[in-house]
Amino acid sequence: MKWIDLRSDTVTQPTEAMRAAMARAVTGDDVYGEDPTVNALEARVATLTGKEAALLCSSGTQSNLLGLLSHCQRGEEYLVGEEYHTYRYEAGGAAVLGGIVPQTLPINSDGSLDLSLLRGKIKADDPHFPITRLIALENTHTGKVMPADFVSKVRVLADEFGLSVHLDGARLWNAHIATGQSIENLCAEVDSVSLCFSKGLGTPIGSVLAGSHSLIQRARRWRKMLGGGMRQAGLLAASLDYALDHNITRLADDHDRAKTLAKGLAALSDLTVEPVQTNMVYLNWDSAEKAKQVQIHLQKSGIKVPSSQRMRLVTHLDICDADVKRVIAAFKEAADYLSAG
Ligand SMILES: *Cc1c(COP(=O)(O)O)cnc(C)c1O
């Protein structure tokens, strides 16, 4: 029986068709700017996002890092949600490599930030303080779509203080499918955006940073310095291109399956299910112990989930309707087993 892995949408395997597209790629040396497949992909993403330029990166961590390093100098600061990836999950790279100071803020339940708190953290021009330079947002955050009017208000605030705005759009594709808003509209009010292709879009590797010509020029230098200049990267770019052609609209299936999963699990005792907007279902178990036992039980049924009390289940390219059914049944079994004690 095949494993059903709900831990993340990063676990997808490249399909035969995607691998074939990669094998066919025309390549050149991208550090010389001579890989036609990379150049075409970067131009395509620039157009898609409505930005002047784009840069292929090895991961979302790298493209976010290059964004932060290209916006901020040493001793400058970015304002960021305390659970956003660019603060919490990137090993402090902006501080380690760029001397950039994070100013964290609590995150609202809808994934946005409190505007008055945000305004209050913008520093005056005073030699005691770091220089506030950037606001970092994230869409989607824990599967939630960032409210559009929030992004507009952040833009107004940023303009008032001469700040830039970076968007971690690792799963902006999911926001696009959930809202029907174009990718261009979803990043119209930010200066730079990072998009991941190795999650819902199913490529083995790859993220893209998009922004102005000058920002991308700086990011290209940082990427080289960090050892991220890749040679015949057209092999990878071809998979991103393939994903743009074939794997965006199908995200609606992931969202439907997440909703089906949430509905099927809502009936169980011992847990509550959070509302679903995109491809993530969050379960809150009564106790950490129950969550652990359920995880072990599911593992025996060939299903991988995290063991945390607030348990995240993620639907993706490699999860089909039958898998969802099997998962709901296995959860029911686990719940019965728990209540039998
Ligand atoms: C996954 C993710 C990233 C990038 O992660 P990599 O594993 O480095 O590609 C960035 N931001 C968010 C919100 C993510 O979920």
The ligand as a Tripos MOL2 file, in Angstrom:
@<TRIPOS>MOLECULE
LIG
   15    15     1     0     0
SMALL
NO_CHARGES

@<TRIPOS>ATOM
      1 C1          8.1430   26.5210    2.9650 C.3       1 LIG1
      2 C2          8.0890   27.9670    3.1980 C.ar      1 LIG1
      3 C3          9.1450   28.8040    2.8190 C.ar      1 LIG1
      4 C4         10.4250   28.3090    2.1570 C.3       1 LIG1
      5 O1         10.8830   27.1250    2.5860 O.3       1 LIG1
      6 P1         12.0250   26.2700    1.8420 P.3       1 LIG1
      7 O2         11.8700   24.9590    2.4800 O.co2     1 LIG1
      8 O3         13.2960   26.9520    2.1400 O.co2     1 LIG1
      9 O4         11.7370   26.2820    0.3810 O.co2     1 LIG1
     10 C5          9.0090   30.1460    3.0490 C.ar      1 LIG1
     11 N1          7.9040   30.6420    3.6070 N.ar      1 LIG1
     12 C6          6.8630   29.8770    3.9660 C.ar      1 LIG1
     13 C7          5.6570   30.5070    4.5570 C.3       1 LIG1
     14 C8          6.9210   28.5140    3.7870 C.ar      1 LIG1
     15 O5          5.9000   27.7490    4.1540 O.3       1 LIG1
@<TRIPOS>BOND
     1     1     2 1
     2     2     3 ar
     3     2    14 ar
     4     3     4 1
     5     3    10 ar
     6     4     5 1
     7     5     6 1
     8     6     7 2
     9     6     8 1
    10     6     9 1
    11    10    11 ar
    12    11    12 ar
    13    12    13 1
    14    12    14 ar
    15    14    15 1
@<TRIPOS>SUBSTRUCTURE
     1 LIG1         1 GROUP 0 **** ****
